[in-house]
């Protein structure tokens, strides 16, 4: 058996099996589809390699090399697409943003595939040189390798950015997969760089590539099974992209590779050529692991800050990030996780929690955590020694350096501190009141916190306490406004119910003289049924939110609304009332855009006010409707008791102000509100003892 086929056969099978497994788990998810497509490119490469080694003694080797090149040509579009959507919360938005690049690179790869399959521009010949099988490439192959190199660099940058932006458990879930993928593509960069230097590909390097792809597949499968790799969601910030180190690392590597290859020209030994890719791969694996290690990066940052800068932190950047992320959130549930994230990123602490005071229960409880158990039901009573210490000292408690006086605090709260993995307790004090505290775990490098760390945390604590207090006050204000809105709506509804009761009262009064009349009896039944329906509607409205009580504008006829109100109140059948109606044009439709029910309330309120203004229940109501320039004008006048000049000037449209003994002072306020919503106007003229005139103007 030809042992050369073993690595490529194993790589081919692993690519197919892992790809099919992931696709079958969720064939509709974009991440699963793109992952399977990416592994398909590896499968085609390894299938071509397998058949090439199998046919070495049988001829036809160039054809299978071309098949392998087809798989390589699929790497830029498939792996770029996967690197875009991998673990991203905004995957669909990113696809739209990258569509132009994906289209261009796909077209270039398609052209190269055509040149590979139907010409000799990509592969020229196969020969034996320096004890190795050499595959010479043509101009198309050379230029495509340049495109491939740039594409792979971009793919590495995308994966690096995803990894660097991930936090806590998300980073742990994707760490091995990202490291494996980046290391695998580093080998591709090495292989491409050699191909560009010598214009040929070495078969021994292809064997090494098969081993690398096999290892990458195993790492990916491990991450999928153990860490639910494709169920992670990360959002990439612009700052992370700006700080990407992949391009610098690849540039350094290419310089290093060129130097190594030039040096190897002096040593023509076959064994060194074979071992060189393995040695470089191990070095790049070490370099990649070092670069992606949070602890290493933090130590480097500390070293740079200590030796090259006066301050450990860039306070302007830290403060800008803190205020931008937090200041504009009015909701505590949205703001607190952002606050913890900023503090965690700044202080390099993975585990952090925030506790706030429940004023009603007089206890402190955990409201938000980062990389800690989601459900923590512990509560701390106001008499706890920890709270007494924070109130008295108004300073940070360092649990790693507590003295004899503070030991009892640790002993009393040991379970809580262990649960929170706490090393520091930072008080949140606003207006001389302890409103909460932060718990911070160990710094990621294991270094002890310095006085500069404490100073920054004190500032964080003071600012956070102020923001939290203001946010709580804002939430209370919003709740108060909602209650005020509900009270206002309730007042309107109660007044409407009072009007309906007045309607029923009129029926009772008229029934004393007209009850024997069959037609009157029919009217009574209809009116009672209609009134009950309206009362039910008001009850429904009372249980609805203010949003459910918005106006519904449609084409309505003002004249018809007035007539329907007459009918509802039985004004034309009231023997004690003289009703005069004057319409500018009897045949004209006085049509506007308005809310039918709301406008009817306006006329109902005004007519009831007129009826209630008659001292002995007898009087006259005049209604005059006419068209003016751009609006309809309705004048409703009566000869009732009128309104005093003082009340007219000061209180006429104010809520809860009334001249009636049993009134609520809501009717005219409600009328004014409705007319304003229709962009109209409502005015009142009155002389006490002689009557009142209401003037309504509604635009059409």
N, C-alpha and C positions, 0 to 999 in steps of 0.2 A: 504493500500500500504506500502511495506517495504521501509522506508526512507533511509536505508543503500545503496540502489541501485542508489539514486539520484546523488551523486557526481561522481560515476564512469560512469553513463550513460551520464552526461553532458560532462565529460572529453573525453569519447569515441567519442561522436558526434562532439565536437569541433576539435579533432585531425583529424577526417575524413574530415570535411568540410574545414578546413584551408589547409590540405594537398592537397585535390583535387583542391581547388581554385588556389593554387600556381602552381601546376603541369599543370593545364589547361591554365595558362597565357603564359607559354613558355615550352612545353613538350620536347624541344630539348636542352634546356640549362642545363648544368651539375649541377648548383646550385639549380635549381628548382627540378630536379629529386632527388638529394640527400636530399633536404629538405623534400620532400614528403615521401621518404623512412624512414627518421628519425621520422617523425610524425606517420608513420605506426607502428613503434615499440611502441609508446605511445598508439595508438589505440588498438593494440593487448593486451597490459597490462590491459587497462581499460575494454575491452570487457571481458577478463577473470575474472576481479574483479566483473563486473556487473553480469555475470552468476553465479559466486560463491555466491554472496549475494542473488541472486534470488533463488538459489537451496539450501539454508541453511536448509530449512524445508523439502526438497524433496530428499536429498541425492545427491551423485555425486560431492561433493564439491572439493575433491582432484583433479579430472580431470580438473576442471576450474582453480584451482590454477596452475596446470601444464601449461595450456594455457597462463596464466599471466606470468609465468616464461619464456615461449618461447619469449614473447615480451621483457622481460628484457634482455634475451640473445641476442636480436637483437640490443640493445643499443650500445655496443662497436663498431661493424663494421659500422652501419649506422650513428651514431652521430660523430664518429671519421672522417669518410669520409666527412660529412657535415662541420665539424669544419676546415678541411683542405682547402676546396674550398670556404668557405663562405667569400665573399667580397675580394677575393684574385685576383690580376692581373695575377699572375703566377700559376693559379690553375692546369693546365695540367702538368706543370713541377713538381709541388708538388705531384701530384698523382703518377707520375713515381718514385719519391724519396721515397714515403711512401708505395709502392706496397708490399714490403716484409712484413712490419708490418701488413698491411691490410689483406694480405693473411693468416698470422699466426693467428691473432685474429679472423678472420672469421672461420678458421678451428676449433679453440678452442670452439667457440660459437656453431658451428654445432655439435661438439661432445657432448657438454652439452645439447643441444636440444634433441639429440637422447637419452641421458641418462634420461632426464626428461620424455619423451613420452613413453619409452619402458622399464623403470626400476623404482625401488624405491630408487635409490641412491641419488636423489635430494630432494625429499619430503618423509618424514617418516610417519607423522600422523597429525591429527587435534584434538585439545583438548581445554578445557576451563580451564583457570588459571587466578587468580587474577582479575576475572570479565571480562576477555577479551578472545577472541578466539585466540588460539596459534597454529601456523603452524610450526612443528618441521622440520628442514632440515637435510639431510644426508651429507655424506662426499663430494659428488659431488657438492651439493649446497654450502657447506662451502668453498671449494676451489675456486668455480666459483665466489663467492662473493669477494674473494681477487683479482681475475683477474678483476672483474667488478669495484672494488674500484680504482685500478691502472689505468684502462682505462678512468674512469670518471675524474680522476685528470689530465690525459693527454688532455682530451677534454676541460676541463676548462682552462688549460694553452694555448691551441690553440686559444680559443675565447678571452682570456685576451690579448694575443700578437696581435691579429688582432685589438682589440680596442685601445691598447696603441700606435700602429703604425699609426693609422688613424689620420688625421689632419682636423681641421676646420669643414666644412659642412659634410664631411664623418663621423667624430666622432659623430656629432649630429644625423645623420641618423641611425647609428647602435647602439647608446648608450642604448636605452631602451631594445632592443632585446637581446643584450649581457648581460646586467644586469639581465634580466628575466631568460635567459638560465642558467647563472652561479648560480643564487639563487636557481633555480629548481634543479640543480645537487648538490648543497650543501645539499638540503634535502635528495637526494639519498645517499649522503655520510653519513649523520646522520643515515639514516635507515640501511644502510649496516654495519656501525660501531656497531650498537646495535645488528644486526643479528650475527655478528662475535663474539660479547661478550657473547651472550646467546644461540647461535645456534638455534634460533627460530625467526619467524616473527609474529608480532602482527597485528591483523585485524584492530584495531583502527588506527595504523600507515598507513595501506593501505588506509583508508578513508582520512587521512590527505594528503597522496600522491596524491590522486585523485583531491583534491582541488588545490594542488600545480600545477599539470599538467594543470588543467583548467586555472589557472591564467597565466601560461607560454604561453599557446596557445592564450589567449586574448592579452597579451603583444606583441606576435609575429604578430598577425593579425593587431593590431594597427600600428606596425612599417611598415608592408608591405603596408597597405593602405595609411598611411600618409607620410612615409619617403622613399618609394620605396626601401625597405630593400635590395632586391636581385640585385639591379642595382648599388651597391657601389663596387668600386675596390680599394684595399689597397695592398701595397707591404710591406712585413715584413722584417725588417733588423735584422741582427745577434745580434746587440747590444740590441735590444728589448728582444730577446729571453734570452740573458744572464741575463737581469735584471728582469725576471719574478718573481712575488711574490706569484703566485698561490700555488706552492709547499710548501712554508713557511707557507702560510695562512692555507692550508689544514692540514699540520702537527700540527699547533697550535690548530686548531679546534679539531682534533682527540684526542689530549691531554686533551683539555677542555671537550669533550664529555665523554671520559673515566672517568674523575673525577666526572662529574655530575651524570653519571649512577651509579658509585660506591656509591655516596652520597645518591641517591634515594633508595638504598637498605634498608636504615634505615626508609624510609617512604613508606609503602606499599599501600598507598591510591590510589584508582583507578582514581580519578579525576586528581591527579598530573601526573599519567602516560599518561593520555589523553592530558593534556595541555602542557606537556613537549615539544613535537615536535613543537607545535605552537610557544612556547616561544623561542625555539632555532632558529626556522626559522626566526622569527622577528629580533632576535639578528644578525643572519647571513646576513639578508637583509640589516640591517643598516651597518654592517661591509663591505659588498660588495659595497654598494653605496659610503661609505667613501673612500674605496681603489681606486675605479674607478673615483673619482672626481679629475679633473685636478687641481682645486683650492686647494683642501686639500693636494694633493701631492706637489704642489708648496710651500704651507705654511710650510709643513714638511721640504722640501728641504731648504727653507730659514732659518728655525730654526736650522737645522743641520749645515748649512754653517756658521751662525753667532756664534754658540756656540762651534763648534768643529773644525773649520778650520780658518786659518788666512785670506784666500781670499774667496770671494763669488763664484768665478768661478774656475773650473779646466782649467786653460788657455792652458795647453799643449793639453788636449783632444779637447777643443773648436777649437784651431788653427789647429790641425791635421784634424778635420772633415771639417773645412772651406776650407782648401787648397786642400784636397783630392777630395771634391765634385765639386770644381769650377775651379781649375787651368788648367785642361786639356781639357776644353771645348772651342772650337774655335768659336762656333756659339752663338751669344748673345741670340737668342730666346731660346736656350737650357740651357744656363748658368744662366740667370737671375732668372728663377723660383727656381733653386737649391739654389742660393744665398739667396733669400727671405726665403726659407724653413729653411736654417741653422740659419739665424738670428732670425726667428720666434721661432724655437725650443730652441735656446740658451737664448733668452730674455723673453720667455714665453709671446709672443705677438701674438694674433690671426690675427689682421688686419695690413697689411703692403703693401706698394707700392713703386715703384721706377720710378723716372722721369729722362729723359735724354735730352740733348740739341740736337735739330735738327739744324745743322750748316747752312744749306742752308736757312731755313725759320727763323732762329734766334729766335726760340721758344723752350720752354721745354714742353714735352708731356709725358704722362704715358705710359710705355712700358711693365710693368708686375705688377700684383697684387696678393695678397693672401687673400682669404675670403672677397673680396670686389666686387662690381659690375664689371662684365667682360668688359663691354663697357663704357669707360669713355672718352668722347670726349673733355674734357677741355684742354686748352693750356694756358701756361703762357708766356707772352712776356718778353723780356730781361729787360725792364724797371720796372718790378714789384718790389714792396718794399721788398717782401720776398727774391727775388734773390739778391737785393742790400745788404740786411742784411747778407745773407750767404756769399757773396763775401767779405764784409768788416770784419766781425767777424771771419769767417772761423771756426765757432763752432756751436754746437747744439742749436737749438731754442726749449725751453721747453714751450709749449703753456699753461701749467697749472700754470706757474709762470712768466708770462710776466709782465714787468713793464710799466710805463706810456709811455716810448719811443717806446715800441714795440706794443702798442695797435693798432696803425694805420695799422700794418701788419696784425693783426688778423681781423680787420674790412674790409680791402680790400680783404682778401682771406677767409672770413668766410664760404662762400658756399663750397669752395674747402675743407677746414678743416673738415667741417661737413660731407661732402661726403666721405672723406677718414677716418673718425673717428680718426683723427690725434691728438696725444698728443705730439709727438716729431718730429722735422724736422732735419735730419742729412745730412750735405752737403757732396757731393762727389767732392773732389778737387784733380786734378792731374796737375802737372807742373804749379802750381799757377793759374789754370783755373778751374772755376766751370763747371763741365761737367754734373752734375745732383744732385739729392738729394733723400733721403729716407723719407717716412712718416711712423711712427709707432703709433699704437693705444694704448689703455690702457693695462697695465700689467694685466695678467689674474686674479690675486688675488685682484686687486684694489689698491695694494701698489704703492706708488710714486717711481719713478726711483731715484736711489742713484748716488753719484759721481762715484762709482765703475762701475755702469751701463754705465754712460756717457763715462768713459775711454775706456771701451770695445767697445762701439759704435763708438767712434772716430777712434779706430784701425780698426774696421770693415769698416768704411767709407773710410779711407785712402787706405786700401788694395783693397777694392771693386773698388774704382776709378782707381787705377793703373791697375787692371785686365781688367776693362771695356775699358780703353784707349788702352791697348795692344791688346785686342780682336778686337776693331774697326780698329786698324792699320793692324792687321792680315787679317781682311775681305777686307780691301782696297788693301792689297798686293795680296790676292787671286784674287780679281777682276782685278787688273792690270795684273796678270799673265794670266788670261783668255783672256783679251784684247790682250795681246802680242801673245798668242796662235792663236787667231782669225786673228791677223795681219799677222802672219807667214803663216797661211793657205791661207789667201786672196792673199798674195804675190805669193804663189805657183800657185794658180788658175789663177791669172792674167798672170803669165808666161806661163801657159798651153794655155791660150787663145791667147797669143802672138804667140806661136808655131803653133796653128791652123790657125791663120791669115797668118803666113808664108807659110803654106801648100797651102792655097788658092792663095797666091801671086805667088807661083810656077806654079799653074795651069794657072793663067792669062798670065804669061810669055810664057808658052809653047803653049797656045792657038793661039798665033800670027802665029805660023808656022804649027800647027797640027789641027786647028779647023775644017777643012774640012774632016778630017779623022773620019768615023763613029765610029770606035773602040775607038778613043780618046774621042769622045763625050759621049760614054757610061761611060768611066772611069771618066770623069768630073762630070757627074750626080751622080755616085756612091760616089765619093769623097766628093762632096758638101753635099749630104745627110748624109754621115757618119760624116762629120765635124759638121753639125748642131746638130746631135744627141749628139756628145761629148760636144758641147757648152752647151746644155741643162743640161747634167749631171753635168757640172761644176757649173752651176747656182744653181742646187739642192744642191750640196756640200757646196756652199758658204752660204746657208741658214741653214746648218746642224751644229750640235755641233761637237767639236773635237772628241768626242767618236764615232761619226758616220763615221769618216774618218780613222779608224784603218785599218791596213792591213789584208787581207784575204788570208791566206796561203793555197795553194793547189799544186798539181803536175802540173808543167809547163815545157815546152821544150824551152831552150834558143835559139837553132837554129831556131825554128819556130817563136819565138818572133822577132829575127833579120830579118828574111825573111818578116814577116808581116810589119815591119817598113820600109823595102825597098819598099814594095808595096804601103804603105800609102804615102810615099814621092815621089814615082815614080822615084826612083834613077836609076833603070836599064833602064828606058826609057829617061833619061836625056842625050841629045847628047853632052852636055858640060862636062859631068862627066865620068871619067874612074873608074869603080868599080871593085875591085878585092876581091873575096871571097875564103878563104881557110879554109876548115873544116878538122880536123884531121881524122875523119871517117864519110863519107857521109851518111852511113846507120845507124849510131849510134843515139840513142835518148839521147840528152843531158838534162836529166830530173833532176829537183831540186824541193824543196818545196819553193814556192814563190808567190808573188802577181802579177798576170799577168799584170794588168793595170799599176801598179807602175813600174815594170821592163821595160815595153814598153816605159814609160816616160823617163827612163834613156837613152835608145838607141835613142829615138827620139831627146832628147836634144843634145846628143853628135853628131849625124849625122847633125842636123841643125847647130850646132856650126862649124862643118867642112865646110858645104856648105857656111856659112856666112864668113868663113875665106879666101875664094878665092877672090883675088882682082878684077878679071874680070869675076867671076862666073865660071871659068874653073879650073879644078883640078882633083886630084886623091884621092880616099878613099880606104884603104885596111882594110879588116876584117879578123882576124885570130882567130879561135876557136879551142881549144884543151883541152884534159883531162889531169889533173895533179894529184898528190897524194892528194886525199880527196877533190878536188875542180875542177871547170871548169874555164879556163882562156880565156878571150876575149880581144884581142888587136885591137883597132881601131885607125888607123893612117891616117894622111892627109899631103898634101904638101902645106898647106895654109900659112898665114902670121905668124903663131906661136905666142908665148906669151913671154913677156919680163921676164928676170930672176928675177927682183925685184918683179913683180906682182906674179910670180909663187911661190916665197918663202913666201910672206907676205899675199896675198889676194885670192889665187886661189879658196878656198872653203868657203870664208867668204860671208855672205849674203850682198846684196846691194853693192857689189864691182864688177865692170865690166870694160872691155876695149872697149866695143861697144858704139857707139855714142848714140843710142836709147835703150840700154840694161837696164835691171832692176837689174842685178847681183844676180838673184835667181836660174837660171838653174842648175849650177854645185853644188850649196849648196843643192838644192833639190835632185840631183843625189846622192850626198854623204850621205844625210839623209836616202834615200831609201836603198842604198847598206848596210849601217850600220845596218838598221833594219833587213836585211837578213843575218847579221853576216858575211858579206863579206868585201872586201876592194876595194877602187878606188884610183888609182894613176895617175899622169900626168907627162909626160916628154915632153919638148918643147924647141926648139931653135928658137929664133925670126928670121923671114925671111925664115925659112926652113920647118916649119911644127910642128905638135903636135901628140903625141901618148897617148891615154887613155888605161889604163890596168885595167880590171875588173876581180876580182876573187870572185867566188861564191861557197860556200861549198855544197856538195850533200850528 
